Amino acid sequence: MFNILELIFNILGNRKVILQELPCSNTVENWVHKSGYCELKTGIKKYENKEVCLILDESIRVGREKLLVGLICEAEKSGTNHLNFEDTSVLILEGRISWKGEDIKEVVNQSIKYNNLTVKYIIGDEGNNLKAGIKKIGCPHIPDISHAIANCLKREFSDLIAYKAFTSDVRNYQAKLIMGKNSFLRPKKQRAKARFMNQESLVDWAEVIFEKWTSFSKEVQEVFKEMPKHRPIVERLRKAMDLVKSVSKLLINKGINEKSLKQALNEINKIETNNSIQVVISELKKYVNNYKEILEKKLIKHENIFGCSRVIERLFGIYKEKISTNYFNGITASCLELPLVCLSKEALKQNLKSFIETVFMSNINDWKKQNQSDNQSIKRKEFFKR
């Protein structure tokens, strides 16, 4: 994340140090946890008495637990850039075995009240628990654009026989080409849950196979002998991908506003006569019109709002790299690194010393007790202790 040696030297006063003065790895880890805890508790103060947007999501399961994360940023979007980490702060970072709508409402309302925040709308996917929780909170729910376009693709293709045959053959190629001289031709593996959010890489792979077909040896053509029959479904996927990509890029970069929504509908109407992706067109129109209705009826004072939770997905990507691969570990204090991701390097350098001095290890232990609802690793260690 940051050059840890540079930060250590900054703490020590940017002077020459001897090897014995350098802290051990456990000390550095404690510093990181203290800093993350302090930023989690104080970083959102800059949003007091401001209108904010809350971006809400839960992580994949870690052991038996899930991590609920809430990021906040200013409610009004300005400029044409998408949200970066430094535009946000972590408001919610809590682990539980499961997150039901009532649990989400309770935690979000408590955090909003405690930090004196005015949340104007909440961005999140359309998982049943998140939808239920946001509805109970009473804020307008802005469906995340990335998940919305994935839903459009899913409703068009998931039940098609041709699509099922194509993806079945792709899985076979993944299995057959895991080793050997032709493994470099293997299609990327996709998580079943997120496959409709990552269709473009699959379509790109298939198109390259078609383009290079005549240059393949007979041996390689035999490996991919089923591919020529999949050309129609790949072309259909490409048409759908081009449309959803153009609309999502527009709304992510320019924000959700009257002008961008009009442009999005124009993009959709250009290819409305294309019968091969009618479901995608219809579903995409519903999402755009829903955004328009929310803006006109529920957020009338806002000219431009955010509509994408990609920043929190990227944060979870960092989280997945940090967590232990041991299933038994569950949620650990390493989660406290996440609030620091939303700090600039300069801000971290300026505040690191005060972070370390104002937080005690008892604070970290209390946080762990509150959020490690069922740490199987500790239970296992105690059970098998002799």
Phi, psi and omega in degrees: 000303176228165175287102187294326179296321179299320181290323179296314179297327178296318178296321183278005174093020178051045179242173175290135180232154175266161186304322183295340181279341182292136181289154178282171184298324179295322179295314179299318178299317178297321177300316180298314180297318178298316181296315179297320179297315181296317179295322178300321184277332188241343187296336184273000181298332181293347180261003180300135179064020175247155174277126186232163173252139176251127176254121191236137176197161174242149184281171167297162181294135174244108189063241178254012187239159173234146181256123175266127181236135175233123175255146174238150175210172178297143187292327183269126178275137175231148181081183184244014179265150176282167183294135172251166180305318185289350176274356186232168171222150179278122178261317185237133178209091188217139181250140174211164179296322176211158179237107176263167183305318181294321178297316180297315179301315183299312183292316181295312181298321179297317180293319179298314182294314183297324184261007176055053183254152174246096181273118183271329178200161182235129176262132179193166177284187185252032171298145186302319182291320178293316179300315181296316181296315180295322178297319180292327178294324176094010177267151173302134180261118175263107179299131180302131184298318182299316177290327180297315181290329176296321178294322178299315180293320180298316182291335178278317195251335192303327183260002181286132180300318181297321179291318179298319179295318180298309182292330176295316178293324178298318178297322177295319178296321179299320181287316184291326187260018182293335176222163176111175186290341180256015183295338179294345179269358185295133176291151180294144177280141180236139175292135182303321183294328187249013189297327181281353172270350184231036183289332188297320180296325178291317179294318177302315180300313182297319180296322177294320177300317179295316183296323185264006188306313184291341180271351180286149172288165178299327179297314180290320177299327178292323178299318183256032187300337180279344189299318182306325181287345181269359182304315181300317181289327178292319178295323178293319177298320180298317178300316180294317181297318179300320181291307184294329179292317181295320180290315182294319179300319179298311185285331179287313184284316184268347182086172178266107179214173184303316183291314182293325178293321177296317178296321179297317178295325177296319178299317180293317183294335180299327184241022183298335181281356180283103186290342185286342180228042183297325181294317178300315180299312181297313182292321180295321177299320180298316180295315181297317179292329176293317176301318181298318181294318179298317181295320184280331187251330186247337182233049188295338181275354182254130181272330184210124182236165177277156180216014185227135180257022182302329181297324179284330175295320178294324178295319177295328176299317177294319180301316181296329178287332185275326188289156179289147176279354178287117182304328187285343189292321183067204181281133181234178181293349177299338176302333183290355173287336187298318178301332181288336178298330182276003177261144172287161180300319181295318180296321179294317179299320182291326189255351188303316183297316180292325175304311185292323184282334186264350180247137180253158179297334176297327176295319180294318179296321177296319179298318180296318179298322182288327189253342176270080188292333184203071184282102183292332180296315179295316179299318181295318181297317180292321183295318184266006179292133181232000000 
